[in-house]
Amino acid sequence: MKPMNDRSNKKILSELLLILIMICINGCHLSKPKPPKEADVTEKVHEMFDEDIRLVEKVDDETYIFASNVRDLEFEVNLHAGTVNIDGSDFGYTGNYRYHNDYRDKVYAFYRDRIEQIMEDHGFKASAQSDPDMPCIDSFTIAAYNWLSDKDIANINDFLKDLRDLSKEEAQYHNKDYDFYFDITFLWIDVWGGKKEYIRTVGNSDYSNKIGPKTTDDELDVRKLGMSSQRLANVIPPVYNGVLIELEDGIDEWVE
């Protein structure tokens, strides 16, 4: 491939400049637009979430605190002026504001204590987690030796059913379907020739299981997960807001 000459570079720059001019003619703003009024923000946020919520505090023109009217849950909404971006550079403002929020994390955080209690009830301990300061738990990687007893496997399945119960509870706070689920990656630990490997299984979402209100008992049964041909030498916890549970020696004691 021949390197671009000066004429080609100038042509590209001219085309980018023309695009920029056209964008600005059609609504690009050089100065940051005024933030929307409080009433408009409140109306927009109510449209974004189907939970019964109220405005608690306007911290400043771009930061608002909202709370649920049906449970102890607060979340923050941050407004950011939209920008015109070309090739990684900002060339002005669109005139609109984007609404960022931490609602999802706060919803999962609402269940964190109960999730940790469920883990304890089933005799599970986190071998590792994705981040020591993670705000909530929304995913699990579970690795278990493939010679576990039926009782121990049933305990794993019951743990997954308890997570499903939490997702059913969350559904009650919404007027329509809300995308609340737990992501479960399940691995069988196999030892062959003194070498430990982790066999990936196939769930209802590629190599994981998404557990929500409508997940069936069959989908929760780890014995019925598809076996893949992929074997891993090591296992790591989920990338974000997740914990790793390794059941290497079976489960000796758990609450029945």
C-alpha positions in Angstrom: 0.0 0.0 0.0 1.4 3.4 -1.0 1.7 6.1 1.7 -0.7 9.0 1.3 0.8 12.1 -0.2 0.1 15.7 0.8 -2.6 16.0 -1.8 -4.5 13.0 -0.3 -4.1 14.4 3.2 -5.4 17.8 2.2 -8.4 16.1 0.5 -9.2 14.2 3.7 -8.9 17.4 5.8 -11.1 19.2 3.4 -13.8 16.5 3.6 -13.6 16.5 7.4 -13.9 20.3 7.4 -16.9 20.1 5.1 -18.6 17.5 7.3 -17.9 19.7 10.4 -19.4 22.8 8.6 -22.5 20.8 7.6 -23.0 19.5 11.2 -22.7 23.0 12.6 -25.1 24.4 10.1 -27.6 21.7 11.1 -27.4 22.3 14.9 -23.9 22.4 16.2 -23.3 24.8 19.1 -19.9 26.3 19.9 -20.9 27.1 23.5 -22.3 24.7 26.1 -26.1 24.8 26.2 -28.0 25.7 29.3 -29.0 22.7 31.4 -32.7 21.7 31.2 -35.1 23.0 33.9 -35.8 21.0 37.0 -39.3 20.2 35.8 -38.0 18.9 32.5 -35.3 16.8 34.2 -37.9 15.3 36.6 -40.2 14.4 33.7 -37.4 12.9 31.7 -36.2 10.7 34.6 -39.8 9.5 35.2 -39.9 8.4 31.6 -36.6 6.6 31.9 -37.6 4.4 34.9 -40.9 2.5 35.5 -40.4 2.3 39.2 -42.4 4.7 41.4 -39.8 7.4 42.2 -39.6 11.0 43.4 -37.1 13.8 43.2 -35.2 14.1 46.5 -32.6 16.8 45.8 -31.3 19.0 43.0 -27.6 19.1 44.0 -26.7 21.5 41.1 -27.8 22.1 37.6 -26.4 18.8 36.4 -26.7 16.5 39.4 -30.0 15.2 40.8 -30.9 12.6 43.5 -34.0 10.5 43.1 -35.5 7.9 45.4 -38.0 5.1 45.2 -41.4 5.5 46.8 -41.7 1.8 47.5 -38.4 0.8 49.0 -35.2 2.2 50.6 -33.3 3.0 47.3 -31.7 6.2 46.1 -29.8 6.9 42.9 -28.1 9.8 41.2 -28.7 11.2 37.8 -25.9 13.3 36.1 -26.5 15.4 33.0 -23.8 15.7 30.4 -23.9 18.1 27.4 -23.8 16.1 24.2 -20.8 16.9 21.9 -20.1 16.6 18.2 -17.2 14.1 17.9 -15.2 13.5 14.8 -12.3 11.2 14.8 -12.0 11.3 18.6 -12.1 15.1 18.8 -14.9 17.3 20.0 -16.0 20.2 17.7 -18.9 21.7 19.6 -22.2 20.7 21.3 -25.3 19.1 20.0 -27.5 21.2 22.1 -28.9 18.2 24.0 -28.1 16.6 27.3 -27.4 13.0 28.0 -28.7 11.5 31.3 -26.2 9.2 33.1 -27.3 7.4 36.3 -26.3 4.7 38.7 -29.7 3.2 39.0 -28.7 -0.3 37.9 -25.9 -0.6 40.4 -28.1 0.7 43.2 -30.8 -1.8 42.4 -28.3 -4.7 42.7 -26.7 -3.1 45.8 -30.2 -3.2 47.3 -29.9 -7.1 47.4 -26.2 -7.3 48.3 -26.6 -8.2 52.0 -29.2 -10.9 51.1 -27.0 -12.3 48.4 -24.1 -12.7 50.8 -26.5 -14.3 53.4 -27.7 -16.7 50.7 -24.1 -17.6 49.9 -23.5 -18.3 53.6 -26.7 -20.3 54.0 -25.4 -22.6 51.2 -21.9 -22.9 52.6 -20.4 -20.8 49.8 -17.4 -18.5 50.2 -16.0 -16.1 47.7 -12.7 -17.3 46.5 -12.1 -14.0 44.7 -14.0 -11.1 43.4 -13.5 -8.8 40.4 -12.9 -5.7 42.5 -12.5 -5.2 46.3 -14.5 -2.0 46.1 -17.3 -3.2 43.8 -20.6 -1.6 44.7 -22.8 -4.7 44.2 -22.9 -8.4 43.1 -24.6 -9.2 39.8 -22.6 -12.2 38.5 -21.0 -15.4 39.7 -18.4 -17.9 38.3 -18.9 -21.2 40.0 -16.3 -24.0 39.6 -17.0 -27.4 41.1 -15.3 -30.8 40.9 -17.1 -33.1 38.6 -17.4 -35.8 41.3 -19.6 -33.8 43.7 -22.4 -35.8 45.3 -26.0 -35.4 44.3 -26.6 -33.6 47.6 -23.9 -31.0 46.8 -25.2 -30.5 43.3 -28.7 -30.0 44.6 -27.3 -27.4 47.0 -25.8 -25.5 44.0 -29.1 -25.7 42.2 -31.0 -24.4 45.2 -28.6 -21.5 45.4 -29.5 -20.6 41.9 -33.2 -20.9 42.7 -32.7 -18.4 45.6 -31.1 -16.0 43.1 -34.1 -16.4 40.9 -36.4 -15.6 43.8 -34.6 -12.3 44.2 -35.1 -11.5 40.5 -38.9 -12.3 40.9 -39.0 -9.9 43.9 -37.4 -7.1 41.8 -39.9 -7.6 39.1 -42.7 -6.5 41.6 -41.2 -3.0 41.7 -41.7 -2.4 38.0 -44.7 -1.8 35.9 -43.2 -3.7 32.9 -40.4 -6.2 32.3 -37.1 -4.9 33.8 -33.8 -6.4 32.7 -32.7 -7.7 36.2 -30.9 -11.0 36.2 -27.8 -12.7 37.6 -25.1 -13.9 35.2 -23.8 -17.4 36.1 -20.7 -19.0 34.6 -20.5 -22.6 35.6 -17.3 -24.7 35.2 -16.6 -28.3 35.9 -13.2 -29.0 37.5 -11.6 -32.0 36.0 -8.3 -33.6 37.1 -6.5 -35.8 34.6 -2.9 -37.0 34.9 -2.4 -34.7 38.0 -3.4 -31.7 36.0 -6.5 -29.6 36.9 -8.6 -28.1 34.1 -11.8 -26.2 34.0 -14.4 -27.3 31.5 -16.7 -24.6 30.2 -20.5 -25.3 30.1 -23.1 -23.9 27.8 -26.1 -22.2 29.4 -29.1 -20.2 28.1 -26.7 -17.3 27.1 -23.7 -18.8 25.3 -21.2 -19.9 28.0 -23.3 -18.5 30.9 -26.7 -18.7 32.4 -28.8 -15.6 32.8 -31.1 -16.1 35.8 -34.2 -14.0 35.8 -37.8 -14.3 36.9 -38.8 -16.6 34.1 -35.7 -18.9 34.2 -36.9 -22.5 34.4 -35.9 -25.2 36.9 -34.2 -27.2 34.0 -32.1 -24.1 33.1 -31.0 -23.9 36.8 -29.9 -27.6 37.0 -26.1 -27.6 36.5 -26.3 -31.3 35.5 -28.3 -30.3 32.4 -25.9 -27.6 31.2 -24.3 -28.4 27.9 -20.6 -29.5 28.0 -18.3 -27.6 25.7 -15.0 -28.8 24.3 -13.2 -25.8 25.8 -10.9 -26.4 28.8 -9.2 -23.7 30.7 -6.0 -23.9 32.6 -7.0 -21.2 35.1 -10.2 -19.6 36.2 -10.8 -15.9 37.0 -13.7 -14.1 38.6 -16.1 -12.1 36.5 -14.7 -8.9 35.1 -17.2 -6.5 36.8 -19.2 -6.8 40.0 -18.8 -10.5 40.3 -17.4 -13.2 42.6 -15.7 -16.6 42.1 -16.9 -19.6 44.1 -14.7 -22.7 43.9 -16.2 -25.9 45.3 -13.2 -28.2 45.2 -13.8 -30.5 48.1 -17.5 -30.7 48.2 -19.8 -29.1 50.8 -19.6 -30.6 54.2 -22.2 -28.4 56.0 -25.0 -26.2 54.8 -28.4 -25.1 56.1 -31.1 -27.5 54.9 
